[in-house]
Amino acid sequence: MKRRRARVRTDENAVRYAESMGAYIAFFDGCCEPRNPGGTAGYGAVIFKNNARVWQTSGMIPASPQTSNNVAEYLAFNAVLDWFIEQGLTKELILVKGDSNLVIQQCFGKWRIKGGFYAEHAKAAREKIKKFRALRGTWISRDLNSLADELSKAELRKNGVEFKIQPEAA
């Protein structure tokens, strides 16, 4: 029997409304290369307001037994939340988009946080989310998350990390 991947049910009307109302739109992504878990974790995020880029970040943490793609995804998501908190924008309408079904479901859906390297980052994100008035999250496919994906890989490239899981385009 073929397993079907769970999909986040999003209210497309709410997403369209947020976008039409000039909401902040944030994208996040993470990766772990050349192996997962245990590789070098890279993360990236970008935020737009009225189609203008207002902030972006990328970073990495060195390979260790506690790194994984899920840790990297949460690092990116937490970076987004931290930026909004630091800017005093927690009352603004914010739509966060990511291709990590785990992050979206755990923070905006019904999935529990289980054990794993990412658990402390997930719990921190849930605490931060409580500070927001109009924060929404939606899962998007990887092909719609290309800018955050590129940012997540940027620091790894700068540091000569080999890509095996998601090979570089020729």
NUKOLRO-899655 format. One record per residue (C-alpha): residue number from 1; x, y negated, z negated. Coordinates in Angstrom, 1 decimal. Example, Ala and Ser with C-alpha at 12.3 -4.5 7.8 and 13.67 -1.06 7.14 Angstrom:
<rs>
<romar 1 x 12.3 y 4.5 z -7.8>;
<romar 2 x 13.7 y 1.1 z -7.1>;
</rs>
This chain:
<rs>
<romar 1 x 0.0 y 0.0 z 0.0>;
<romar 2 x 1.4 y -3.4 z 1.0>;
<romar 3 x 1.7 y -6.0 z -1.8>;
<romar 4 x 0.2 y -9.3 z -1.0>;
<romar 5 x 2.0 y -12.4 z -2.3>;
<romar 6 x -0.1 y -14.4 z -4.6>;
<romar 7 x -0.9 y -17.9 z -3.3>;
<romar 8 x -1.7 y -21.0 z -5.2>;
<romar 9 x -5.2 y -22.1 z -4.6>;
<romar 10 x -5.0 y -25.8 z -4.1>;
<romar 11 x -7.8 y -28.2 z -3.7>;
<romar 12 x -7.0 y -29.6 z -0.3>;
<romar 13 x -9.4 y -32.5 z -0.8>;
<romar 14 x -7.5 y -33.5 z -3.9>;
<romar 15 x -4.2 y -33.3 z -2.0>;
<romar 16 x -5.6 y -35.4 z 0.8>;
<romar 17 x -7.1 y -37.9 z -1.6>;
<romar 18 x -3.8 y -38.3 z -3.5>;
<romar 19 x -1.9 y -38.8 z -0.2>;
<romar 20 x -4.4 y -41.4 z 1.0>;
<romar 21 x -4.4 y -43.3 z -2.3>;
<romar 22 x -0.7 y -44.0 z -2.0>;
<romar 23 x 0.4 y -41.4 z -4.6>;
<romar 24 x 4.0 y -40.7 z -5.2>;
<romar 25 x 4.9 y -37.5 z -3.3>;
<romar 26 x 7.7 y -35.4 z -4.7>;
<romar 27 x 9.4 y -32.4 z -3.1>;
<romar 28 x 11.7 y -30.1 z -5.0>;
<romar 29 x 13.8 y -27.0 z -4.2>;
<romar 30 x 16.5 y -24.8 z -5.5>;
<romar 31 x 18.9 y -22.0 z -4.3>;
<romar 32 x 21.4 y -19.6 z -5.7>;
<romar 33 x 24.3 y -18.5 z -3.5>;
<romar 34 x 26.1 y -16.3 z -2.5>;
<romar 35 x 24.2 y -13.9 z -4.8>;
<romar 36 x 21.0 y -14.2 z -6.9>;
<romar 37 x 21.2 y -14.0 z -9.8>;
<romar 38 x 24.7 y -14.9 z -10.8>;
<romar 39 x 25.6 y -17.2 z -8.0>;
<romar 40 x 26.1 y -21.0 z -7.9>;
<romar 41 x 22.8 y -22.7 z -8.4>;
<romar 42 x 22.0 y -25.8 z -6.3>;
<romar 43 x 19.0 y -28.0 z -6.6>;
<romar 44 x 17.5 y -31.0 z -4.8>;
<romar 45 x 14.5 y -33.3 z -5.0>;
<romar 46 x 13.2 y -36.3 z -3.2>;
<romar 47 x 10.3 y -38.7 z -4.0>;
<romar 48 x 8.3 y -40.8 z -1.5>;
<romar 49 x 5.9 y -43.7 z -2.1>;
<romar 50 x 3.9 y -44.9 z 1.0>;
<romar 51 x 6.2 y -42.9 z 3.3>;
<romar 52 x 9.3 y -44.6 z 1.9>;
<romar 53 x 12.0 y -42.6 z 0.1>;
<romar 54 x 12.4 y -44.1 z -3.4>;
<romar 55 x 14.7 y -41.5 z -5.0>;
<romar 56 x 16.6 y -38.4 z -4.3>;
<romar 57 x 19.0 y -36.1 z -6.1>;
<romar 58 x 21.1 y -33.0 z -5.6>;
<romar 59 x 23.2 y -31.1 z -8.0>;
<romar 60 x 24.6 y -27.7 z -8.9>;
<romar 61 x 25.7 y -25.6 z -11.8>;
<romar 62 x 28.6 y -23.1 z -11.5>;
<romar 63 x 28.0 y -19.4 z -11.1>;
<romar 64 x 27.4 y -17.5 z -14.3>;
<romar 65 x 25.4 y -14.5 z -15.4>;
<romar 66 x 22.5 y -16.9 z -16.3>;
<romar 67 x 22.1 y -18.7 z -12.9>;
<romar 68 x 19.3 y -17.7 z -10.5>;
<romar 69 x 17.2 y -19.3 z -7.8>;
<romar 70 x 14.4 y -19.7 z -10.4>;
<romar 71 x 16.7 y -21.6 z -12.7>;
<romar 72 x 17.6 y -23.9 z -9.8>;
<romar 73 x 14.0 y -24.4 z -8.8>;
<romar 74 x 13.2 y -25.5 z -12.4>;
<romar 75 x 16.3 y -27.8 z -12.5>;
<romar 76 x 14.9 y -29.6 z -9.4>;
<romar 77 x 11.4 y -29.8 z -10.8>;
<romar 78 x 12.6 y -31.1 z -14.2>;
<romar 79 x 14.7 y -33.7 z -12.4>;
<romar 80 x 11.5 y -35.0 z -10.7>;
<romar 81 x 9.7 y -35.1 z -14.0>;
<romar 82 x 12.6 y -36.8 z -15.7>;
<romar 83 x 12.8 y -39.5 z -13.0>;
<romar 84 x 9.1 y -40.4 z -13.4>;
<romar 85 x 9.4 y -40.5 z -17.2>;
<romar 86 x 12.6 y -42.6 z -17.1>;
<romar 87 x 10.8 y -45.1 z -14.7>;
<romar 88 x 7.8 y -45.3 z -16.9>;
<romar 89 x 5.5 y -44.0 z -14.2>;
<romar 90 x 3.7 y -41.2 z -16.1>;
<romar 91 x 0.3 y -42.9 z -15.5>;
<romar 92 x 0.7 y -43.0 z -11.8>;
<romar 93 x -0.9 y -40.6 z -9.3>;
<romar 94 x 1.8 y -38.1 z -8.5>;
<romar 95 x 1.7 y -35.1 z -6.2>;
<romar 96 x 4.6 y -32.6 z -6.5>;
<romar 97 x 5.2 y -30.1 z -3.7>;
<romar 98 x 7.5 y -27.1 z -3.8>;
<romar 99 x 8.0 y -23.8 z -2.2>;
<romar 100 x 8.5 y -22.0 z -5.5>;
<romar 101 x 5.2 y -20.2 z -6.2>;
<romar 102 x 6.6 y -19.4 z -9.7>;
<romar 103 x 7.1 y -23.0 z -10.7>;
<romar 104 x 3.8 y -24.2 z -9.2>;
<romar 105 x 1.8 y -21.3 z -10.8>;
<romar 106 x 3.5 y -21.6 z -14.2>;
<romar 107 x 3.2 y -25.3 z -14.4>;
<romar 108 x -0.1 y -26.0 z -12.6>;
<romar 109 x -1.7 y -22.6 z -12.3>;
<romar 110 x -2.4 y -19.7 z -14.6>;
<romar 111 x 0.8 y -17.8 z -14.7>;
<romar 112 x 2.5 y -17.2 z -18.1>;
<romar 113 x 6.2 y -17.9 z -18.7>;
<romar 114 x 7.8 y -14.6 z -19.3>;
<romar 115 x 11.4 y -13.9 z -20.3>;
<romar 116 x 14.1 y -14.8 z -17.8>;
<romar 117 x 17.0 y -17.1 z -17.4>;
<romar 118 x 14.5 y -19.8 z -16.3>;
<romar 119 x 12.2 y -19.6 z -19.4>;
<romar 120 x 13.8 y -22.5 z -21.3>;
<romar 121 x 13.6 y -24.7 z -18.3>;
<romar 122 x 10.0 y -23.7 z -17.7>;
<romar 123 x 9.0 y -24.5 z -21.3>;
<romar 124 x 10.8 y -27.8 z -21.1>;
<romar 125 x 8.8 y -28.7 z -17.9>;
<romar 126 x 5.5 y -27.8 z -19.5>;
<romar 127 x 6.3 y -30.1 z -22.4>;
<romar 128 x 7.2 y -33.0 z -20.0>;
<romar 129 x 4.0 y -32.4 z -18.0>;
<romar 130 x 1.9 y -33.3 z -21.1>;
<romar 131 x 3.2 y -36.9 z -20.8>;
<romar 132 x 1.5 y -37.4 z -17.4>;
<romar 133 x -2.0 y -38.6 z -16.7>;
<romar 134 x -2.4 y -37.7 z -13.0>;
<romar 135 x 0.2 y -35.2 z -12.0>;
<romar 136 x -0.8 y -32.5 z -9.5>;
<romar 137 x 1.3 y -29.7 z -8.0>;
<romar 138 x 0.8 y -27.7 z -4.8>;
<romar 139 x 2.7 y -24.9 z -3.2>;
<romar 140 x 4.0 y -25.5 z 0.3>;
<romar 141 x 5.7 y -23.2 z 2.7>;
<romar 142 x 9.5 y -23.3 z 3.0>;
<romar 143 x 9.3 y -24.9 z 6.5>;
<romar 144 x 7.5 y -27.9 z 5.0>;
<romar 145 x 10.2 y -28.4 z 2.3>;
<romar 146 x 13.2 y -28.9 z 4.6>;
<romar 147 x 14.5 y -32.1 z 3.0>;
<romar 148 x 14.5 y -30.8 z -0.5>;
<romar 149 x 16.0 y -27.6 z 0.8>;
<romar 150 x 18.9 y -29.5 z 2.4>;
<romar 151 x 19.4 y -31.4 z -0.8>;
<romar 152 x 19.5 y -28.2 z -2.8>;
<romar 153 x 22.3 y -26.9 z -0.6>;
<romar 154 x 24.3 y -30.2 z -0.3>;
<romar 155 x 26.5 y -29.8 z -3.4>;
<romar 156 x 27.1 y -26.2 z -2.7>;
<romar 157 x 28.4 y -27.1 z 0.8>;
<romar 158 x 30.6 y -29.9 z -0.7>;
<romar 159 x 32.2 y -27.3 z -3.0>;
<romar 160 x 32.7 y -24.6 z -0.4>;
<romar 161 x 30.1 y -22.1 z -1.7>;
<romar 162 x 29.5 y -19.3 z 0.8>;
<romar 163 x 25.9 y -18.8 z 1.9>;
<romar 164 x 24.8 y -15.2 z 2.2>;
<romar 165 x 21.1 y -15.2 z 1.1>;
<romar 166 x 20.1 y -18.2 z 3.2>;
<romar 167 x 22.9 y -18.3 z 5.9>;
<romar 168 x 23.7 y -21.7 z 7.4>;
<romar 169 x 22.2 y -22.5 z 10.7>;
<romar 170 x 24.6 y -22.0 z 13.6>;
</rs>
